[in-house]
C-alpha cells in the first residue's frame, strides 16, 4: 500500500491532497520569497489522527513538515525534502472559557483572532497580539514562541500556555495539562515543545491562560530626533506598572505607511515611540508625568478614548503589510541590549548601503524587549545572501540574538551557532535524537 | 587509583571528605525525618570542576547526589545508593548587578539571602522570597523551580532565570546566556534544567533577573470565619494590579506561632489572609475599596509603614519554623483549583483523624496559586505511610497536583503518575536517557 493510501485510511481520502496546484501553493512561504516541494498534504482531524499520520510517515521513511497558518517569517513551513505536509487546519475547536481559572482549551489550528474573540466575549483578554492574527494559528505561535505587541506586559506565547497536547514522532500523544497553575511534578516538557518549531512533536491542542481586561487605557505616540533619547524613554517605561505596549517606529516607515492608509503624521521627529498604559485606574496623568523628562521632538499625540487609540495604532498595525507593497522585504528579527540599539541601527544602514545600494532599511519593533524588526525594501536576490550573512555577524557582534521572536526556521539555521555554543547545540541534538531518532519531523528547520 | 583519589586530583584533597560524621550529617534531610548513606562529599570550586567530578563518577560507575542548601522538603538531597555527594557550596560568587539590564550573575551555591542583599544594595529586588532564604541556594531553587511568598507577583524561580551554566552528565558544560530577554534560537534548554531536580545536569551558575523596587507598599491581614469567603477574596485579588503577596494562614497555626514569638492575634476569624499591594503609587485606598465587599470576620489589620508591615508578616514568616518545634511535621505541598480548596481542607482533616487521630493538621500557603502547605503535627511513623498515600489520592481526586513547589524528590516519586500520564512519563524518561544514559546522576529523585 502506498503512503498516500495509508494516510487516506487514517484521515479519509478527502483529507489527503496530491493536486499539484494545491501543493505548489503550500510549498512557498507567504512572502513568496522562498519555495520548496511537497508530495502530499494531509489534514488530520484529531490528536490521535496526527499521531497516526506521524507513525505512518516515519514507517514509510517520509519527511513531514508541519503547517499551521503559514505566517512564518523565516520560511519555517517550506518543505525541502518532497515532504508530506501535515496541516493543523482541522484542529480548530475553541472551547468554553473558564472564567474562574481564566483559561481556555483550543485546537492548535485555531487562529489567534478566534482565541482573542472567545476571550473578549468572556470579558477577558488573551496575552499575545500580533498583526497576522487572522491567519496565525495558536499551535504555530506556541511552536515558535511568538512574541508581538504585548510581550512587554504579558510575556511571549510560552507564558500563556498552561497545558499542551502533543503528538510525538513515535506516534504517542502526550497530554500535559494541569487544572492549577503551580505544578512541580517533573520536567517542564511543555516548555521544551514551545519554541522547538515542530521538531520534537506536533502540538495539537493547548490550554491557554487569559487575563483580566484593564478598565483604563491610555495611548501616546512620542516623536524623538535622537534614537538614544527614545531608547532612554523606552527603558524608563519598560518595567513600569501598567505598561501595555512600547513600540518603536522609524518615522520613514511611519510616513510610508501613513501615506498608504491615508492619515497624517502623528508627531514630529525621526523616530516614534508608541507607549500604552493599561490599568484598573486612569493612567493619563501618570503618563504625562513620566514623559516630563523625556527628550521629545515635540508634543506627544495622546489618545484617551478607543477611537483615538485605534488611530494611533493604525500605522504600527499596518506597517508590515504596507511595506510588503514594495515587494517582499528582506526581514531581520533581532534582539539587542538597549545600549547597542543606536549603534546597530547606524551600522546596519551602512551594511545595506554597501551590499544593496538601492535598498531602503526601515526599522520597527518592540523596544521593551530590545526586539527590532529591520525590513530591507528593494533588496534584490543578488545582494541578499551576502547582506544576510553580514547582518548576522553584526548582530552577534552587538551582543544580540540572531532570532528574537520569529524563530530559526530554514532561514537562520546556518547562523544558530552565533547565538548558541557547541555544547549547547550538542545538547539540543541529543534531545532531538531522543524524540525523533530518524530525524523525519520538520527536517529543514533549526538544525543546519 | 580509587575514585576518592581521582576526585582529590580534580578538586584538591581538602575538598574530598570521607569523615563518617560529616557524611552522616549530610545524609539526612533537614527535618531529620529521612536518612540515607553516602561514600564521600566532594566540593568542586568551578563549573569545570563539577563537570570533571561528574565524568569521574560516571566512569567509576558511582552514583552522585547533588546538594545545595539542603532545605528540600521532599528529601530531595538524601543519598540512597552510597552516593558521592556533590556540593555546590564553593560556587558562591555573587557578581555585579547590571542596573540597566537588571540582572546579576551568581554561582549556584549562593544563598537566596545573598542575592537579595546584592539586589537591594543596587536598589532592586529579587523576585523570589521564602523562609529558608539564609540556607537555600539559588542553584537548588532553580533545580526545584522554587516558589514562595512572591509567586503571585513575579512568578516562580524559573521566571527569574535569564541564563544558566550547567555541567552535564557527560562532563561537558553548557553555557546558555543571552544579554537580551527575547531569544528564539532553538530549544529552551534552560527551562528543561529548571525543575529537573538535578537529574539532567548540575546547575553551576545563573543569570538572574532583578525587578524595580516598588515605591509604595501596603499590607493587611484579614480574618474570615468561612474558608470559602477567604478563597473568594483571594480570587478577586489574585490578578489585580500591584498584588505582591496573598497568603493563607489557618488561625490555629497562626495562634500557635503568635504565642511562640510572643505577639497577639492580629484579627478574629478561623482563617487569615495576608494581602500585600506594592506599586509606584500609594495603594492604601484601593486596598480598602477592594475589601469593601469581602465577607470578613472583623476589621482587617492594615500596615502602611515598614514596622507595622514587618509585624504583620512575622507570624507567616515564622510559621514553618515554629511548627517544627512540635517535632518534624509531615508535609504536603499541593496545588488545587480554587474551587476545590474548601472541600480538600475538610476531607484532608477527616483523613488525618482517621489515620492519625492524635495528629493536628494545620494549613498555610500561597492562595494566589492555589498552593497549600498542609502540615500534620505529631504524626507518628506508623501512620505516615498510609496517610501519605491516602492524601495523594485525595489530592488527585480534587484535581490538584501532588507537588506544587517543593518538587518530587524522593518522597513523591511513587506518586508522580497521579499528576502525569504514561506517555508523558515515557517522554521524561527519554529525555533523562538522552542526557544520562547510565542514570548515575541524582538517581533517587523524580523517577520511581
Contacts between the chains, C-beta under 8 A, distances in Angstrom:
chain1	res1	chain2	res2	distance
A	100	B	235	7.1
A	100	B	337	8.0
A	100	B	338	6.7
A	100	B	339	6.4
A	101	B	337	6.3
A	101	B	338	7.4
A	102	B	239	7.3
A	144	B	184	6.7
A	145	B	184	5.5
A	145	B	188	7.6
A	147	B	182	6.2
A	147	B	184	7.8
A	151	B	182	7.3
A	156	B	182	7.6
A	158	B	188	7.4
A	168	B	423	7.4
A	168	B	427	6.6
A	172	B	423	4.5
A	172	B	426	6.9
A	172	B	427	7.8
A	173	B	423	6.1
A	174	B	421	6.9
A	174	B	423	4.8
A	174	B	424	4.9
A	174	B	427	5.5
A	175	B	421	5.5
A	175	B	423	7.5
A	175	B	424	7.0
A	176	B	420	7.4
A	176	B	421	7.8
A	176	B	424	5.6
A	178	B	335	7.6
A	178	B	401	6.0
A	178	B	419	7.4
A	179	B	337	4.9
A	179	B	399	4.4
A	179	B	400	7.5
A	180	B	335	3.9
A	180	B	336	6.1
A	180	B	337	5.7
A	180	B	369	7.2
A	180	B	370	4.9
A	180	B	399	7.4
A	180	B	400	6.1
A	180	B	401	6.0
A	180	B	404	7.6
A	181	B	335	7.1
A	181	B	369	5.2
A	181	B	370	6.9
A	182	B	147	6.2
A	182	B	151	7.3
A	182	B	156	7.6
A	182	B	335	4.2
A	182	B	366	7.8
A	182	B	369	4.3
A	182	B	370	6.9
A	182	B	371	4.8
A	182	B	401	7.1
A	182	B	404	4.3
A	182	B	405	5.8
A	183	B	335	6.2
A	183	B	401	4.7
A	183	B	403	7.5
A	183	B	404	7.0
A	183	B	419	7.0
A	184	B	144	6.7
A	184	B	145	5.5
A	184	B	147	7.8
A	184	B	195	5.9
A	184	B	401	7.6
A	184	B	403	4.7
A	184	B	404	6.2
A	184	B	405	5.6
A	184	B	406	6.8
A	184	B	407	5.0
A	184	B	408	7.3
A	185	B	401	5.6
A	185	B	402	6.0
A	185	B	403	4.9
A	185	B	408	5.9
A	185	B	412	7.6
A	185	B	416	5.7
A	185	B	419	4.1
A	185	B	420	6.0
A	186	B	195	7.5
A	186	B	408	6.3
A	186	B	416	6.0
A	186	B	419	7.8
A	186	B	420	6.0
A	186	B	425	7.5
A	186	B	428	5.5
A	186	B	446	6.0
A	187	B	192	6.3
A	187	B	195	6.8
A	187	B	196	5.6
A	187	B	200	7.8
A	187	B	428	4.9
A	187	B	431	6.0
A	188	B	145	7.6
A	188	B	158	7.4
A	188	B	191	5.2
A	188	B	192	6.7
A	188	B	194	6.7
A	188	B	195	5.3
A	189	B	424	6.7
A	189	B	427	5.8
A	189	B	428	6.7
A	189	B	431	7.6
A	191	B	188	5.2
A	191	B	191	3.5
A	191	B	192	7.0
A	192	B	187	6.3
A	192	B	188	6.7
A	192	B	191	6.9
A	192	B	192	5.6
A	192	B	431	7.6
A	194	B	188	6.7
A	195	B	184	5.8
A	195	B	186	7.5
A	195	B	187	6.8
A	195	B	188	5.3
A	196	B	187	5.6
A	200	B	187	7.8
A	211	B	239	6.8
A	212	B	239	5.2
A	212	B	240	8.0
A	214	B	241	8.0
A	235	B	100	7.1
A	239	B	102	7.3
A	239	B	211	6.9
A	239	B	212	5.2
A	240	B	212	8.0
A	240	B	280	6.9
A	241	B	214	7.9
A	241	B	241	6.7
A	241	B	242	6.6
A	241	B	279	5.4
A	241	B	280	5.1
A	241	B	281	7.8
A	242	B	241	6.6
A	279	B	241	5.4
A	280	B	240	6.8
A	280	B	241	5.1
A	280	B	286	7.7
A	281	B	241	7.7
A	281	B	286	7.4
A	286	B	280	7.7
A	286	B	281	7.4
A	335	B	178	7.6
A	335	B	180	3.9
A	335	B	181	7.1
A	335	B	182	4.2
A	335	B	183	6.2
A	336	B	180	6.1
A	337	B	101	6.4
A	337	B	179	4.9
A	337	B	180	5.7
A	338	B	100	6.8
A	338	B	101	7.5
A	339	B	100	6.5
A	366	B	182	7.8
A	369	B	180	7.2
A	369	B	181	5.2
A	369	B	182	4.3
A	370	B	180	4.9
A	370	B	181	6.9
A	370	B	182	6.9
A	371	B	182	4.8
A	399	B	179	4.4
A	399	B	180	7.4
A	400	B	179	7.5
A	400	B	180	6.1
A	401	B	178	6.0
A	401	B	180	6.0
A	401	B	182	7.1
A	401	B	183	4.6
A	401	B	184	7.5
A	401	B	185	5.6
A	402	B	185	6.0
A	403	B	183	7.6
A	403	B	184	4.7
A	403	B	185	4.9
A	404	B	180	7.6
A	404	B	182	4.3
A	404	B	183	7.1
A	404	B	184	6.2
A	405	B	182	5.8
A	405	B	184	5.6
A	406	B	184	6.8
A	407	B	184	5.0
A	408	B	184	7.3
A	408	B	185	5.9
A	408	B	186	6.3
A	412	B	185	7.6
A	416	B	185	5.7
A	416	B	186	6.0
A	419	B	178	7.5
A	419	B	183	7.0
A	419	B	185	4.1
A	419	B	186	7.9
A	420	B	176	7.5
A	420	B	185	6.0
A	420	B	186	6.0
A	421	B	174	6.9
A	421	B	175	5.6
A	421	B	176	7.8
A	423	B	168	7.4
A	423	B	172	4.5
A	423	B	173	6.1
A	423	B	174	4.8
A	423	B	175	7.4
A	424	B	174	4.9
A	424	B	175	7.0
A	424	B	176	5.7
A	424	B	189	6.7
A	425	B	186	7.6
A	426	B	172	7.0
A	427	B	168	6.6
A	427	B	172	7.9
A	427	B	174	5.5
A	427	B	189	5.8
A	427	B	435	7.5
A	428	B	186	5.5
A	428	B	187	4.9
A	428	B	189	6.7
A	430	B	434	4.5
A	430	B	435	6.6
A	431	B	187	6.0
A	431	B	189	7.6
A	431	B	192	7.6
A	431	B	431	6.6
A	431	B	434	5.9
A	433	B	434	6.7
A	434	B	430	4.5
A	434	B	431	5.9
A	434	B	433	6.7
A	434	B	434	3.7
A	435	B	427	7.4
A	435	B	430	6.6
A	446	B	186	6.0
